[in-house]
């Protein structure tokens, strides 16, 4: 392997510029603890207050989806894998007052993935014992994959709808309208999206997601914005956790950790785990408004899947010669460069908008 694969991977990832990271406080701390949230609406959304089960294992994505839904005024129960989701649904069989209106199901989770969990939940709908039968409810796939044919694949797997990450307010509103129409207020409108001075610059440069390309062709992708200011503005008032740690601080902490783990996987040629970590960082980066980092992670993830296909994951399309160790190292270095560039840009944006 190259130097990138053999260097010590325990060192800290330093910021790309001499701009010191501020103590981020633009995202307000959570006002209460616990995994279930029932805060009142902060903005009118045109939706009744729904009881929503969210199954998501990525800490950053958990905070984003929970924060958006809480801001809309919904009650959220959060679980971290498919097995917990099945058990949470099963517990409502004899407790109608605790029934959920909809399930938001991440696809790639430990223990039991989203597709397997959906199949298990569907069995609860037709359980032969009425005492263990659960009332049918919509199950929505959430994934950062966004590859061609994904929506059809998940619908064929038994899911009722699909939303891709990063999750946007208006997309989520439209999804809830489709899936839970009985609890809609038809005359109300979703709240207007906040836009910053740089929004048009950021969003106009983010291309539509294309079909996966082999690693050797990914470098030819069009330029992507460093920061998605629209997404960042959307997250401005999302709550943090009950420890006072902000969403941005959590993202930075987890990103540094995942970058070190990626370097370790390159040393060990652990392509399966490398693909999982790249997928995780990709989803978190998209959620917080780091589109260039997310795109770089996608490149590494797809390359890793060529070397070690993951069961249940849509295979890379148009794959030709598997990438070499040197190419994998280069893709990792691309992620580091993009991350450090975006982190420095974020610091400047936070300082300017404070």
C-alpha positions as CSV (number, residue, x, y, z in Angstrom):
1,X,0.0,0.0,0.0
2,X,0.9,3.7,-0.1
3,X,2.0,5.9,2.7
4,X,-1.7,6.8,3.3
5,X,-2.3,3.2,4.3
6,X,0.7,2.7,6.5
7,X,0.8,5.9,8.5
8,X,-0.4,5.8,12.1
9,X,-4.1,6.2,12.2
10,X,-4.5,7.3,15.8
11,X,-3.4,10.9,15.3
12,X,-5.9,13.7,15.5
13,X,-7.3,15.1,12.4
14,X,-6.4,18.8,12.4
15,X,-8.4,21.7,11.0
16,X,-7.3,22.7,7.4
17,X,-6.8,26.3,8.3
18,X,-5.5,28.4,11.1
19,X,-9.1,29.5,12.0
20,X,-9.8,28.1,15.4
21,X,-12.9,26.1,15.8
22,X,-15.4,28.1,17.9
23,X,-17.4,26.6,20.8
24,X,-20.4,26.0,18.6
25,X,-23.6,27.3,20.2
26,X,-25.8,28.1,17.2
27,X,-27.7,24.9,17.7
28,X,-29.7,25.1,20.9
29,X,-29.3,22.3,23.5
30,X,-32.1,19.8,24.0
31,X,-34.4,20.9,26.7
32,X,-35.1,17.4,28.0
33,X,-33.7,13.9,28.2
34,X,-34.9,10.5,27.2
35,X,-35.2,8.7,23.9
36,X,-38.9,9.7,23.4
37,X,-39.7,13.3,22.7
38,X,-43.1,15.0,22.9
39,X,-42.3,18.7,22.7
40,X,-44.9,21.1,21.4
41,X,-44.8,22.5,17.9
42,X,-42.4,25.4,17.4
43,X,-43.8,26.1,13.9
44,X,-47.2,25.4,12.3
45,X,-46.8,22.7,9.7
46,X,-50.2,21.7,8.5
47,X,-49.9,18.3,10.2
48,X,-51.6,16.9,13.3
49,X,-49.1,15.8,16.0
50,X,-48.1,12.3,14.9
51,X,-46.5,9.5,16.9
52,X,-43.4,8.5,14.9
53,X,-41.1,5.6,15.4
54,X,-37.6,6.4,14.0
55,X,-35.1,3.6,13.5
56,X,-31.6,5.1,12.8
57,X,-28.2,4.0,14.0
58,X,-26.1,7.0,12.9
59,X,-25.9,9.5,15.8
60,X,-25.8,12.6,13.7
61,X,-28.7,11.5,11.5
62,X,-30.7,10.6,14.6
63,X,-30.3,14.2,15.8
64,X,-31.2,15.7,12.5
65,X,-34.4,13.6,11.8
66,X,-35.5,13.9,15.4
67,X,-34.9,17.6,15.5
68,X,-36.8,18.3,12.3
69,X,-39.8,16.1,13.4
70,X,-39.8,17.6,16.9
71,X,-39.8,21.1,15.4
72,X,-42.9,20.1,13.4
73,X,-44.5,19.2,16.7
74,X,-44.5,15.4,16.4
75,X,-43.8,12.9,19.1
76,X,-40.7,10.8,18.4
77,X,-39.6,7.4,19.7
78,X,-36.0,6.7,18.6
79,X,-34.5,3.2,18.3
80,X,-31.0,2.3,16.9
81,X,-31.5,-0.9,15.0
82,X,-34.1,-3.0,13.3
83,X,-34.6,-5.4,16.1
84,X,-35.5,-2.6,18.5
85,X,-38.0,-1.3,15.9
86,X,-39.7,-4.7,15.7
87,X,-39.9,-4.9,19.5
88,X,-41.2,-1.4,19.8
89,X,-44.0,-2.2,17.4
90,X,-44.8,-5.5,19.1
91,X,-45.2,-3.7,22.4
92,X,-48.1,-1.7,21.0
93,X,-50.3,-4.8,20.2
94,X,-52.2,-4.5,23.5
95,X,-51.7,-0.8,24.0
96,X,-53.6,1.2,21.4
97,X,-52.9,4.4,23.1
98,X,-49.2,3.9,22.4
99,X,-49.6,3.0,18.7
100,X,-47.5,4.7,16.1
101,X,-48.7,6.5,13.1
102,X,-45.7,5.8,10.9
103,X,-42.2,4.2,10.9
104,X,-39.2,6.0,9.5
105,X,-36.8,3.1,8.8
106,X,-33.1,3.5,8.0
107,X,-31.9,0.7,5.7
108,X,-28.4,0.0,6.9
109,X,-28.4,-0.8,10.6
110,X,-26.7,-3.4,12.8
111,X,-28.4,-6.6,14.1
112,X,-31.4,-6.3,11.8
113,X,-31.4,-4.1,8.7
114,X,-34.3,-2.0,7.6
115,X,-35.6,-4.4,5.0
116,X,-35.5,-7.4,7.3
117,X,-37.1,-5.4,10.1
118,X,-39.9,-4.3,7.7
119,X,-40.6,-8.0,6.8
120,X,-40.8,-8.9,10.5
121,X,-43.1,-5.9,11.2
122,X,-45.4,-6.9,8.4
123,X,-45.7,-10.3,10.0
124,X,-47.0,-8.6,13.1
125,X,-49.8,-7.1,11.0
126,X,-51.1,-10.6,10.2
127,X,-50.1,-12.4,13.4
128,X,-52.4,-15.5,14.0
129,X,-52.8,-14.5,17.7
130,X,-55.1,-11.4,17.8
131,X,-53.4,-10.4,21.1
132,X,-50.1,-10.0,19.4
133,X,-51.4,-8.5,16.2
134,X,-50.4,-4.9,15.4
135,X,-52.5,-2.5,13.4
136,X,-50.9,-1.9,9.9
137,X,-49.1,1.4,9.5
138,X,-46.8,2.9,6.8
139,X,-43.1,2.1,6.8
140,X,-40.8,4.5,5.1
141,X,-37.3,3.7,3.9
142,X,-34.6,6.2,4.7
143,X,-31.2,5.9,3.0
144,X,-28.2,7.9,1.8
145,X,-27.6,5.5,-1.1
146,X,-29.9,7.4,-3.6
147,X,-28.9,5.1,-6.5
148,X,-31.1,4.6,-9.6
149,X,-33.9,2.1,-8.8
150,X,-33.6,2.4,-5.0
151,X,-37.2,3.5,-4.5
152,X,-38.6,0.7,-6.5
153,X,-36.3,-1.8,-4.8
154,X,-37.5,-0.8,-1.3
155,X,-41.2,-0.7,-2.3
156,X,-40.8,-4.3,-3.7
157,X,-39.2,-5.2,-0.4
158,X,-42.5,-4.3,1.5
159,X,-41.9,-0.7,2.4
160,X,-44.6,1.9,1.7
161,X,-42.6,4.9,0.7
162,X,-39.0,6.2,0.4
163,X,-37.1,9.3,1.3
164,X,-33.4,10.0,0.6
165,X,-30.9,11.7,2.8
166,X,-30.2,14.5,3.5
167,X,-33.8,14.9,4.6
168,X,-35.3,18.2,3.8
169,X,-38.2,19.9,5.5
170,X,-40.4,20.1,2.4
171,X,-39.6,16.6,1.3
172,X,-40.5,15.3,4.8
173,X,-43.7,17.3,4.9
174,X,-44.8,15.9,1.5
175,X,-44.0,12.4,2.7
176,X,-46.1,12.7,5.8
177,X,-49.0,14.1,3.7
178,X,-48.8,11.0,1.5
179,X,-48.5,8.5,4.2
180,X,-50.7,9.8,7.0
181,X,-53.4,11.8,5.1
182,X,-56.1,11.2,7.7
183,X,-54.2,13.4,10.2
184,X,-53.6,16.3,7.8
185,X,-55.1,19.8,8.0
186,X,-55.7,20.4,4.3
187,X,-55.8,24.2,4.4
188,X,-52.4,24.7,6.3
189,X,-49.1,25.0,4.6
190,X,-45.7,23.7,5.4
191,X,-43.5,26.5,7.0
192,X,-41.3,28.4,4.6
193,X,-37.7,27.3,4.4
194,X,-35.1,29.6,5.8
195,X,-32.5,30.7,3.3
196,X,-29.2,32.3,3.8
197,X,-27.3,34.8,1.7
198,X,-25.3,32.0,0.1
199,X,-28.2,29.5,-0.4
200,X,-28.5,29.9,-4.2
201,X,-24.8,29.5,-4.6
202,X,-24.7,26.3,-2.6
203,X,-27.8,24.5,-3.9
204,X,-27.4,25.4,-7.6
205,X,-24.1,23.6,-7.7
206,X,-25.2,20.3,-6.2
207,X,-25.9,17.9,-9.1
208,X,-28.7,15.3,-9.1
209,X,-27.5,11.9,-7.9
210,X,-26.4,9.7,-10.8
211,X,-25.9,6.0,-11.1
212,X,-22.9,4.6,-9.3
213,X,-19.7,4.6,-11.3
214,X,-16.6,2.5,-10.9
215,X,-13.9,4.1,-8.7
216,X,-11.7,5.0,-11.7
217,X,-14.5,7.2,-13.2
218,X,-15.6,9.0,-10.1
219,X,-12.9,11.7,-10.3
220,X,-14.6,13.1,-13.4
221,X,-17.8,14.1,-11.5
222,X,-18.8,17.8,-11.7
223,X,-17.8,20.3,-9.0
224,X,-19.9,20.1,-5.9
225,X,-20.3,22.9,-3.3
226,X,-18.2,22.7,-0.2
227,X,-21.1,23.7,2.1
228,X,-24.9,23.4,1.5
229,X,-26.0,26.7,3.2
230,X,-29.6,25.9,2.8
231,X,-29.2,22.7,4.8
232,X,-27.1,24.5,7.4
233,X,-29.7,27.2,7.8
234,X,-32.4,24.5,8.2
235,X,-30.4,23.1,11.1
236,X,-29.8,26.4,12.9
237,X,-32.5,25.8,15.6
238,X,-32.4,22.1,15.8
239,X,-31.9,20.9,19.4
240,X,-28.8,19.4,20.7
241,X,-28.7,16.6,23.3
242,X,-29.3,16.8,27.0
243,X,-25.5,17.2,27.7
244,X,-25.4,20.5,25.9
245,X,-23.3,19.2,23.0
246,X,-24.4,20.8,19.7
247,X,-25.1,18.9,16.5
248,X,-22.1,20.4,14.8
249,X,-19.8,19.4,17.7
250,X,-21.2,15.8,17.6
251,X,-20.6,15.7,13.8
252,X,-17.0,16.9,14.2
253,X,-16.3,14.4,16.9
254,X,-17.7,11.4,15.0
255,X,-16.1,12.5,11.7
256,X,-12.7,12.6,13.3
257,X,-13.3,9.2,14.8
258,X,-14.5,7.7,11.4
259,X,-11.6,9.2,9.5
260,X,-9.2,7.4,11.9
261,X,-11.2,4.1,11.5
262,X,-11.0,4.4,7.7
263,X,-7.2,4.7,7.9
264,X,-7.2,1.5,10.1
265,X,-9.3,-0.3,7.5
266,X,-6.9,0.6,4.7
267,X,-4.0,-0.8,6.7
268,X,-5.9,-4.1,7.3
269,X,-7.6,-4.2,3.9
270,X,-10.9,-4.5,5.7
271,X,-13.0,-3.4,2.7
272,X,-16.4,-4.5,4.2
273,X,-16.0,-2.4,7.3
274,X,-14.4,0.5,5.3
275,X,-17.6,0.6,3.1
276,X,-19.8,0.7,6.2
277,X,-17.8,3.6,7.7
278,X,-17.7,5.5,4.5
279,X,-21.5,5.0,4.2
280,X,-22.0,6.3,7.8
281,X,-19.8,9.4,7.2
282,X,-21.5,10.0,3.9
283,X,-25.0,10.1,5.5
284,X,-23.9,12.3,8.4
285,X,-22.0,14.7,6.0
286,X,-25.1,15.1,3.8
287,X,-27.3,15.7,6.8
288,X,-25.2,18.6,8.2
289,X,-24.6,20.2,4.8
290,X,-21.2,18.9,3.7
291,X,-22.1,17.7,0.1
292,X,-18.5,17.5,-1.2
293,X,-17.5,15.3,1.7
294,X,-20.6,13.1,1.1
295,X,-19.7,12.7,-2.5
296,X,-16.2,11.7,-1.7
297,X,-17.5,9.2,0.8
298,X,-19.8,7.8,-1.8
299,X,-16.8,7.2,-4.1
300,X,-14.9,5.3,-1.4
301,X,-18.0,3.4,-0.3
302,X,-18.7,2.2,-3.9
303,X,-15.1,1.2,-4.4
304,X,-15.1,-0.7,-1.2
305,X,-18.3,-2.6,-2.2
306,X,-16.5,-3.6,-5.4
307,X,-13.8,-5.3,-3.3
308,X,-16.2,-6.7,-0.7
309,X,-19.9,-6.7,-1.7
310,X,-22.2,-6.3,1.2
311,X,-25.3,-8.6,1.4
312,X,-28.5,-6.7,0.9
313,X,-26.8,-3.6,-0.6
314,X,-27.4,-2.7,-4.2
315,X,-24.2,-3.6,-6.1
316,X,-22.2,-1.0,-7.9
317,X,-23.3,-0.5,-11.5
318,X,-21.0,-0.6,-14.4
319,X,-18.1,-1.9,-12.3
320,X,-15.0,-2.8,-14.3
321,X,-11.6,-3.6,-12.8
322,X,-11.6,-3.5,-9.0
323,X,-9.7,-0.6,-7.5
324,X,-6.1,-1.0,-6.4
325,X,-4.8,-0.3,-2.9
326,X,-3.3,2.9,-4.2
327,X,-6.6,4.0,-5.6
328,X,-8.3,3.2,-2.3
329,X,-5.7,5.3,-0.5
330,X,-6.3,8.2,-2.9
331,X,-10.1,8.1,-2.3
332,X,-9.5,8.2,1.4
333,X,-7.1,11.2,1.0
334,X,-9.8,12.9,-1.1
335,X,-12.3,12.5,1.8
336,X,-9.8,14.0,4.3
337,X,-9.1,17.0,2.0
338,X,-12.8,17.6,1.4
339,X,-13.6,17.3,5.1
340,X,-10.9,19.7,6.3
341,X,-11.8,22.2,3.6
342,X,-15.5,22.0,4.6
343,X,-14.7,22.2,8.3
344,X,-12.7,25.4,7.8
345,X,-15.4,26.9,5.7
346,X,-18.0,26.0,8.3
347,X,-15.9,27.7,11.0
348,X,-15.8,30.9,8.9
349,X,-19.5,30.7,8.3
350,X,-20.3,30.2,12.0
351,X,-18.1,33.2,12.9
352,X,-19.6,35.4,10.2
353,X,-23.2,34.5,11.1
354,X,-22.8,34.5,14.9
